[in-house]
Amino acid sequence: MTADSKQQALTREQVKNVKKEQQQERVKVRVRLIPIWLRLVLVIVLLALSIVVGAIVGYGVLGDGDPVDVFEKSTWTHVLDLVEKES
């Protein structure tokens, strides 16, 4: 090896080290505005809300019934009786 090739090898290593340092400086710390556990709770709540709204719209608007009847037990026993008799 000549002196020039040794000097090039050192400069290449130095360049690699400088690039690594620059990449480490660029790494951002990500701060979540909404924690993961809260996201899961929101998804579950929104899913339940969409099921309730869908039942109200389906029974009240499309089915020509009273939308408040969705919350009564007798409505659901009647629906289950209709489903069980047909199968």
Secondary structure as the mmCIF struct_conf table of DSSP 4:
data_model
#
loop_
_struct_conf.conf_type_id
_struct_conf.id
_struct_conf.beg_label_comp_id
_struct_conf.beg_label_asym_id
_struct_conf.beg_label_seq_id
_struct_conf.end_label_comp_id
_struct_conf.end_label_asym_id
_struct_conf.end_label_seq_id
HELX_RH_AL_P HELX_RH_AL_P1 ALA A 3 ARG A 26
HELX_LH_PP_P HELX_LH_PP_P1 VAL A 27 ARG A 30
BEND BEND1 LEU A 33 ILE A 34
HELX_RH_AL_P HELX_RH_AL_P2 ILE A 36 ILE A 56
HELX_RH_PI_P HELX_RH_PI_P1 VAL A 57 LEU A 62
BEND BEND2 GLY A 63 GLY A 63
BEND BEND3 GLY A 65 GLY A 65
HELX_RH_3T_P HELX_RH_3T_P1 PRO A 67 PHE A 71
BEND BEND4 GLU A 72 GLU A 72
HELX_RH_AL_P HELX_RH_AL_P3 LYS A 73 GLU A 86
#
